[in-house]
Amino acid sequence: MIVSSTEKSIAFLTEMLNAASVNQITALQSAGEARRLLLERDFDLVIINAPLRDESGESLSRYIASKGIAQVIFIVKSEYFDAVSAVCEGDGVLTVSKPVNRAVFWSALKLAGAAQNRLQRMKDENNRLKQKIEDIRIIDRAKCILISHLNMSEQEAHRYIEKQAMDMRAAKRVIAEGILKTYEN
């Protein structure tokens, strides 16, 4: 997504993104439009060319970056660069000074891509760990049911679930869910 109040900068940024093999580009001219669209869909990269029609763009860039929605490249006038980058970089916003040099923009684009890849790997790992924790919770609930209903020890309940999983060639979670359905109803 490109957010810029001028057609000239939208054309320049679109050209740069096309050169980087980015094909699906949405161009908007205000922060309000961007906020509304971000409620409907996600973007991997958002480029904001300040100032925008309805705000400076700083709060939009910080909002997007803080939500983890996308990587953000924020383009600001050179006289504001130091102050804005000091505030925005803490939120993970890549700040680029105007006039935009093609080589610098290309580097910022590469950095944003690398950061997005790293963030995606972390999200995937986080989801995997959440799933593992949920599996453990369900298995532990099933063990508790076996202990209370069948007077098994914790080790016997654990071994029972493992053996059933091996014999049925199913995940321990599936066996545990079956136990929960049987005894909780």
ABEGO torsion letter per residue (X at the ends): XBBBABAAAAAAAAAAAAAAGBABBBBBABAAAAAAAAAABBBABBBBBOBBAABAGAAAAAAAAAAGABBBBBBBBAAAAAAAAAAAAAAGBBBBBOBBBAAAAAAAAAAAAAAAAAAAAAAAAAAAAAAAAAAAAAAAAAAAAAAAAAGBBAAAAAAAAAAAAAAAGBBAAAAAAAAAAAAAX
